[in-house]
């Protein structure tokens, strides 16, 4: 068995030098012994040896199997290292280690592999022997004796990597947060005893709600797709489901799309269970506090977790329930390779850990409808009459309105909308949802309607406020614009943003305060006093006691997107906003300004998100689109994509759709991950397989990408399984 060289931070005499008895300064062995004894008495820590050459191996299980932090696919495997005796106690499965990597089989001294660069990794197993026939390098060191990688997390990460054609190392980077030494040094509190089984509370509004809670408290593992009633109770209902699971002696995990939702569930759990019963894992917590909370979960001190996307891998012990809220939100899809989705990961966890599964939303995605239709999960919803009473009255600009107001169809704010605002302001705040932020995001010549362009980079001009004019790509201010086609100097807004809407409403209602909520400044809550709250989708604040009315403007902007999910996303955003409005029995009214005959608009009027999802699912089944089929995308230069597809051993039933050229990257706009380089024309190919062949497609793409990278690669080709945007 051969050992590699370890380079420590402190210089020390190697094992061979010590056997020669030399110190480079002529000191004899007796003097060296006195120096060592003085160091021991002074309790000065000994310097780590620079090399493990000649060091003894661990007497038992001298082989460490390590996953190195190299996300390239052709290195997606375990590597064996020898364990020096000094590291035997700390080198346990699950700890972080440092290893030498990349030295090559030729860099061997005395039968021992040496050299290479230091790299991080996780020790996953100790073994008595290795199948590798060449010389082994040694573990360079143990970063910390804290076991941060559990066997369950490793198994889940492997399943996620295989499903998304990615590498185990990439998934582990998402699953295990970076180390924080100060947080690691602090002990975690003792675990609290299981709480009492909670009362059903507002779960009694649902037909199977109390039975679902009782099943959780008894240790069962029900699976449900929950269509939540509108209103503020959803966070408290999730908290009761978590409390029922904790009462059975098991753990629970809740993943929500953003920090605001996490704060609501956090507050509901604290009110129900008290402090210290759960951990909050969000980016807003900061690295040290978040890692300390994560360690408390890993050590078993806390068995309930609420968090955003990265919390889907939280190492909850004795997991009994996983919850995902608003699975249609784009925040649930990770932006880092291999791009896993929270819903799919929690489905894997529910299957792997044999625990309960709850997918909740006030709306319903097509994927959620498929889970119910396939029998994998059961529906959990309220009676139709209860749902209609809890929802606000939804009105559209119909034939009657057009008969009274001929300009209502073309008007951005028809008279029906103005009437709803006036009536709503008599009893409380009014919400106005606008799809675009800013003042005037797109401008055109008022005379010939030619889009206004920047004279420097030809980017589109926008008006962030009433007076300023600048380029949306390069940010250059435009002080003296004139139309290149007709020479006119006046502009008109092609799209009206939230700030312009707020200004118009402020002029119409001068005595009413106007508040805005959007990407630059998101409000969490507003008081119950009359006010106009203009918000972009997803940034709607909660109103105390609910909004009196809501306007959903510019529906064409959301429904007109060239994407398979345009209608589903528009309905979800509308229902999310309308759920903040008071129910019909309290006079709550919602006006949606969109073509009333369209399916999403009709589903909103009937408050029937499940029916809309089922119809969408039936249409996609006829067309062979996800989630009925499995799909992957390959993006890159045309020649690179073509070569990649030729080398891939695709399943026989795979269909190749495309290639389709991607839009050129705007030169003045920041390049997003996955965008082509400026000036390069890239293509996109979609690969589709029927149900049951998704694993074979992922394996084929992963093998082709690994072989390509091992040969030197060439131009990059990005692979993504189940892309969120199909177009």
Buried (B, 14 or more C-beta within 10 A) or exposed (E): EBBBBBBBEEEBBBBEBBEEEBBEEEEEEEEBEEEEEEEEEEEEEEEBBBBBBBBEBBEEBBBBBBBBBBBBBBBBEBBBBBBBEBBBEBBBBBBBBBBBBEBEEEBBBEEBBBBBEEBBBBBBBBEEEBEEEEBBBBBBBBBBEBBBBBEBBBEBBBBBBBBBBBBBBBBBBBBBBEBBEEBBEEEBEEBBEBBEBBEBBBBEBBBBBBBBBBBBBEEEBBBBBBBBBBBBBBBBBBBBBBBBBBBBEBBBBBBBBBBBBBBBBBEBBBEBBEEBBBBBBBBEBEEBBBBBBBBBBBBBBBBBBBBBBBBBBBBBBEBBBBBBBBBBBEBBBBEBBBBBBBBBBBBBBBEEBEBBBBBBBBBBBBBBBBBBBEEBBBBBBBEEEBBBBBBBBBBBBEEEBBEEBEEBEEBEBBBBBBBBBEBBBEBBBBBBBBBBBBBBBBBBBBBEEEEBBBBEBEBBBBBBEEEEBBBBBBEBEBEEBEBEEEEBEEBEBBBBBBBBBBBBBBEEBEEBEBBBBBEEEBBEEBEBEBBBBBBBBBBBBBBBBBBBBBBBBBBBBBBEBEEBBBBBBBBBBBBBBBBBBBBBEBBBBBBBBBBBEBBBBBBBBBBBBBBBBBBBBEBBBEEBBBBBBBBBBBBBBBEBBBBBBEEBEBBEEBEEBBBEEBEBBBEBBEEEEBBBEEEEEBBBBBBBBBEEBBBBBBBBBBBBBBBBBEEEBBBEBBBBBBBBEBE
